[in-house]
Amino acid sequence: MKGLKPVPDEEVIELYGGTQHIPLYQMSDFYGKGPSLKQFMDIFSLPEMTLLSSVIDYFINHGIEFDQVHLYKDISDAIRDVHVKGVMYKWIEKDMERYILHGDEIYAVLNRLVNHKKKLFLITNSPFSFVDKGMKHMVGKNWRDLFDMVIVQADKPNFFTDRRKPFRKLDDKGSLQWDKINQLEKGKIYKEGNLFDFLRLTGWRGSKVLYFGDHLYSDLADLMLRHGWRTGAIVPELETEIRIINTEQYMHSLTWQQALTGLLERMQMYQDAESKQVLLEWMKERQEIRSLTKNLFNPQFGSIFRTFHNPTYFSRRLVRFSDIYMASISCLLNYDVNFTFYPRRTPLQHEAPLWMDQLCTGCMKTPFLEEMVHIR
């Protein structure tokens, strides 16, 4: 998009040097911020992208010249100021019912874990007053009884990598105390700090810890790669995507697309004129079905997990930085507290013929077209 208008494919390809390939170094450092492209990865990205698009559209429509770098930086600084100075929190606190859902299922998950002697902790970048009001609204006035410790204004992801900031204790009114923190006590509220002190004071290390977050980089990446914790990613869009893939239209489209792929793969050896014509018709139909399947999720971008048959960049990062992912932590209510999620062995390309369904690969004894009519 440029402003609020779509950019033609030809112009996009020209911008990237005549190719659809974007070099990895442009896209991402460890935290998803490349030198020329930023990944919008969390719920805060939605208003940020909208504001960027709206301002650019206004400037274009009014003939105002602007430097893209300056515009992006100014908008990012404005958003950060609204966040850091607490303006956003005050707006939300005035209308909790509108912005924050009641969390009966969230309370059920937390209470169940506590009853099974699990230790719970909360690490958030938000200030205590906002966390307290939000959790009282969502979980209940005694929400602090569920947690062994609560850490606010943690400054993630620096919390996971920077050893310099010590913990500070807050009293029940949220005022800072001067005590040197030699232990983390249940029921107390702490500010800032760092993960290295957290590990030293709690002894909670490695794969015995499962940490949930909704941002792959700020929440999960360091914990998995540097500290060996188990990680769970919260991806709210998953609920909609699962509903779509369970529709009859999606299942029919995908099955026929896989069947056509298998036919093309097996029958491309026939190069007479009549066979070539049939192959061209199959290729055209396959492309139409691919687009149809993609558009079931989102007409502009498709699924957040797939670009046609390939995993998206987000999907690959998700698999790299999370052990499990779900739409909401309440999904855990579907499982016993001692349930084990075992990793699945997914086939490599050269392994696929050994054990994948023939319609998914086209590599085994793919039947001829007349034997597949019933699929349609």
C-alpha positions in Angstrom: 0.0 0.0 0.0 1.0 3.6 -0.6 -1.1 5.6 1.8 -4.5 4.0 1.5 -4.1 2.8 -2.1 -2.8 -0.5 -3.3 0.5 -0.4 -5.3 0.4 -2.4 -8.6 2.4 -5.6 -8.6 4.6 -4.3 -11.4 5.6 -1.2 -9.4 6.4 -3.3 -6.3 8.6 -5.7 -8.3 10.4 -2.7 -9.8 11.0 -1.3 -6.3 12.8 -4.5 -5.4 15.1 -4.6 -8.4 12.8 -6.6 -10.8 12.5 -9.6 -8.5 10.1 -10.8 -5.8 13.1 -11.8 -3.6 13.8 -9.6 -0.6 17.3 -10.2 0.9 17.2 -11.5 4.4 19.5 -8.8 5.8 17.0 -6.1 4.7 14.2 -7.9 6.5 15.5 -8.8 9.9 18.1 -8.6 12.6 17.5 -10.8 15.7 14.5 -8.6 16.8 12.8 -8.3 13.4 14.1 -4.9 12.5 16.1 -4.8 9.3 17.9 -1.7 7.9 15.1 -1.0 5.4 12.1 -3.1 6.4 10.3 -3.5 9.7 8.1 -6.4 10.6 4.8 -5.5 12.2 4.4 -8.4 14.6 2.0 -7.6 17.4 -1.4 -6.1 18.3 0.2 -2.6 18.6 1.1 -2.9 14.9 -2.5 -2.5 13.8 -3.0 1.1 14.9 0.7 1.9 13.9 0.2 0.7 10.4 -3.2 2.5 10.1 -1.7 5.8 11.3 1.3 5.5 8.9 -1.1 4.8 6.0 -3.4 7.6 6.9 -0.7 10.3 7.3 1.0 9.3 4.1 -2.4 9.3 2.3 -3.1 12.8 3.6 0.4 14.1 2.5 0.0 12.6 -1.0 -3.6 14.0 -1.5 -2.5 17.5 -0.3 0.7 17.6 -2.3 2.9 17.8 0.8 6.5 16.7 0.2 8.0 14.4 2.8 11.0 12.2 3.5 9.8 8.7 4.3 12.5 8.1 7.0 11.6 11.3 8.8 7.8 10.5 8.6 8.3 7.0 9.9 10.5 8.1 12.8 8.2 10.9 13.8 5.1 8.6 13.9 7.0 5.9 15.7 8.2 8.5 18.3 4.7 9.8 18.8 3.3 6.3 19.3 6.2 5.5 21.8 5.4 8.7 23.7 1.7 7.9 24.0 2.8 4.5 25.4 5.7 5.6 27.6 4.0 8.6 29.1 1.0 6.6 30.1 -1.6 8.4 27.9 -2.8 5.2 26.4 -3.2 3.5 29.7 -5.4 6.4 31.0 -7.7 6.2 27.9 -8.2 2.5 28.4 -8.7 2.7 32.2 -11.6 5.2 31.5 -13.5 2.6 29.6 -12.4 -0.9 30.6 -15.6 -2.5 29.3 -14.8 -1.4 25.8 -11.2 -2.3 25.6 -10.6 -5.3 28.0 -12.7 -8.5 28.0 -13.7 -10.3 31.1 -11.6 -13.4 31.4 -13.6 -16.2 33.0 -11.6 -18.8 31.1 -8.3 -17.1 31.9 -9.2 -17.2 35.6 -10.1 -20.9 35.2 -6.7 -21.7 33.6 -4.7 -19.8 36.3 -6.8 -21.2 39.2 -6.4 -24.7 37.8 -2.6 -24.4 37.6 -2.4 -23.0 41.1 -4.5 -25.9 42.5 -2.0 -28.3 40.9 0.9 -26.6 42.7 2.3 -24.8 39.7 4.3 -21.5 40.3 2.9 -18.6 38.3 4.6 -15.3 37.5 3.8 -12.2 35.4 6.4 -10.1 33.6 4.9 -7.1 31.8 6.1 -3.8 30.4 2.9 -2.0 31.7 2.8 0.1 34.9 1.3 -1.4 38.1 -1.8 0.8 38.2 -2.8 -0.3 34.7 -2.0 -4.0 35.4 -3.9 -3.9 38.7 -7.1 -2.3 37.2 -6.9 -4.5 34.1 -6.5 -7.8 36.0 -9.2 -6.9 38.5 -11.5 -6.2 35.6 -10.5 -9.4 33.7 -9.7 -12.0 36.4 -11.1 -10.6 39.7 -10.1 -8.4 42.7 -7.9 -11.2 44.2 -5.9 -11.7 41.0 -2.6 -11.2 42.9 -3.3 -14.3 45.0 -2.8 -16.4 41.8 0.8 -15.3 41.2 3.9 -16.0 43.1 5.4 -12.8 41.8 4.5 -9.9 39.5 7.1 -7.7 37.7 5.9 -4.5 36.0 7.6 -2.0 33.7 10.1 -4.8 32.9 11.4 -3.2 29.7 11.2 -6.4 27.7 13.2 -7.5 25.6 16.0 -5.8 27.5 14.8 -7.5 30.6 16.0 -10.8 29.2 19.5 -9.6 28.1 20.6 -6.6 30.2 22.1 -7.4 33.6 22.3 -3.8 34.9 18.8 -2.9 36.2 18.1 -4.3 39.7 14.6 -5.1 41.0 12.7 -2.5 42.9 9.8 -3.2 45.2 6.5 -1.4 45.1 4.1 -1.0 48.1 0.4 -1.8 47.8 -0.3 1.7 46.4 2.3 1.4 43.7 4.9 3.6 45.3 8.6 2.7 44.9 10.6 1.4 47.9 14.3 1.8 48.5 15.0 -1.7 49.8 17.8 -3.8 48.2 16.1 -6.9 46.8 17.7 -10.1 48.1 14.6 -12.3 47.5 11.4 -12.2 45.5 8.5 -12.7 47.8 5.0 -14.0 46.9 2.4 -11.4 46.8 4.8 -8.5 46.3 5.1 -6.3 43.2 8.4 -5.6 41.6 9.5 -3.1 39.0 12.3 -3.3 36.3 14.9 -5.9 37.2 16.5 -8.4 34.8 16.2 -12.1 34.0 19.6 -13.0 35.4 18.7 -11.8 38.9 15.3 -13.4 38.4 16.9 -16.8 37.7 19.3 -16.4 40.6 16.6 -15.5 43.1 14.0 -18.1 42.0 16.1 -21.0 40.8 13.6 -21.5 38.0 15.7 -22.6 35.0 15.5 -24.3 31.7 12.8 -26.5 30.3 10.9 -26.6 33.6 9.6 -23.1 32.9 6.9 -22.5 30.2 6.5 -18.8 29.4 3.6 -17.4 27.3 3.9 -14.2 25.2 2.2 -12.6 22.2 5.4 -11.2 20.6 7.9 -13.6 19.0 10.9 -11.3 19.4 10.1 -9.2 22.5 8.7 -12.1 24.6 10.0 -15.5 23.3 13.2 -15.4 21.2 15.7 -14.6 24.0 14.0 -17.0 26.4 14.2 -19.9 24.1 17.6 -19.3 22.4 19.6 -17.9 25.3 18.0 -19.4 28.4 16.4 -22.7 27.3 12.9 -22.0 28.6 9.9 -23.6 27.0 7.8 -21.0 25.2 4.1 -20.7 24.2 3.0 -18.1 21.6 -0.4 -16.5 21.8 -1.7 -15.9 18.2 -5.3 -14.6 18.3 -5.7 -14.9 14.5 -5.4 -18.6 14.8 -9.0 -18.9 15.9 -10.3 -17.4 12.7 -7.8 -19.4 10.6 -8.8 -22.7 12.1 -12.5 -21.9 11.6 -11.7 -21.3 7.9 -9.7 -24.5 7.3 -12.6 -26.5 8.8 -15.1 -25.2 6.2 -16.2 -27.5 3.4 -15.1 -25.0 0.8 -11.5 -24.9 2.1 -11.2 -28.6 2.4 -12.6 -29.2 -1.1 -10.3 -26.5 -2.6 -7.2 -27.9 -0.9 -8.0 -31.5 -1.8 -8.5 -30.7 -5.5 -5.5 -28.4 -5.6 -3.3 -31.2 -4.2 -4.8 -33.7 -6.7 -4.1 -31.4 -9.6 -0.5 -30.9 -8.4 0.0 -34.6 -8.3 -1.5 -35.0 -11.8 0.8 -32.3 -13.2 3.8 -33.8 -11.6 3.1 -37.3 -12.9 1.8 -36.4 -16.4 4.2 -33.7 -17.5 6.3 -36.3 -19.3 3.6 -36.5 -22.0 4.5 -33.8 -24.5 2.2 -34.4 -27.5 0.0 -31.5 -28.5 -3.2 -32.8 -26.9 -1.4 -33.6 -23.6 0.2 -30.2 -23.5 -3.2 -28.6 -23.9 -4.6 -30.6 -21.0 -1.6 -29.8 -18.9 -2.0 -26.1 -19.6 -5.7 -26.3 -18.5 -4.7 -28.1 -15.3 -2.0 -25.4 -14.6 -4.6 -22.6 -15.1 -7.1 -24.4 -12.9 -4.6 -25.0 -10.2 -3.5 -21.4 -10.2 -7.2 -20.3 -9.9 -7.7 -22.7 -7.0 -4.6 -21.5 -5.2 -5.8 -17.9 -5.4 -9.3 -18.9 -4.3 -7.8 -20.8 -1.3 -5.6 -17.8 -0.3 -8.5 -15.4 -0.6 -10.6 -17.4 1.9 -8.3 -16.0 4.6 -7.7 -12.4 3.4 -8.2 -11.0 -0.1 -5.0 -8.9 0.2 -2.6 -11.1 2.1 -4.0 -14.6 2.5 -3.2 -16.6 5.6 -0.7 -15.2 8.1 0.7 -18.7 8.2 1.1 -19.5 4.5 2.1 -17.9 1.3 0.3 -20.3 -1.0 2.0 -23.6 -0.1 5.0 -22.1 1.6 5.1 -21.1 5.3 5.2 -17.3 5.7 8.2 -15.6 7.3 6.1 -15.1 10.4 5.2 -18.8 10.4 8.9 -19.8 10.2 9.8 -17.5 13.1 6.8 -18.8 15.1 8.1 -22.4 14.8 11.7 -21.3 15.6 10.8 -19.3 18.7 7.9 -21.2 20.2 7.4 -24.8 21.4 3.6 -24.5 21.2 1.2 -21.8 19.9 -2.5 -21.2 20.5 -5.2 -18.6 20.0 -5.6 -18.0 23.8 -4.2 -19.4 27.0 -7.7 -20.6 27.7 -7.1 -23.4 25.1 -5.2 -25.2 27.8 -8.5 -26.0 29.4 -8.9 -28.6 26.7 -6.1 -30.6 28.1 -5.2 -32.3 31.4 -2.6 -30.4 33.4 -0.1 -33.3 33.0 -0.7 -33.6 29.2 2.5 -33.8 27.2 2.7 -32.2 23.7 5.1 -34.4 21.8 7.0 -32.9 18.7 5.7 -34.2 15.4 8.1 -35.6 12.8 7.3 -33.7 9.6 8.6 -35.2 6.4 11.5 -33.8 4.4 10.9 -33.7 0.6 12.9 -36.9 0.0 11.0 -38.7 2.8 7.5 -37.7 1.7 6.8 -40.7 -0.7 7.4 -43.1 2.2 4.5 -42.1 4.4 2.5 -39.1 3.2 -1.0 -39.5 1.7 -0.8 -39.8 -2.1 -3.1 -36.8 -2.7 -0.8 -34.6 -0.6 2.3 -35.3 -2.7 1.5 -36.7 -6.1 4.7 -38.8 -5.6 3.2 -42.2 -5.1 0.7 -44.0 -7.3 -1.4 -41.0 -8.2 -4.5 -42.2 -10.1 -5.4 -40.9 -13.5 -8.0 -38.2 -14.0 -10.9 -40.5 -14.8 -10.3 -42.3 -11.5 -10.5 -39.0 -9.6 -13.7 -37.6 -10.9 -15.5 -38.4 -7.7 -13.3 -35.9 -5.8 -15.0 -33.0 -7.6 
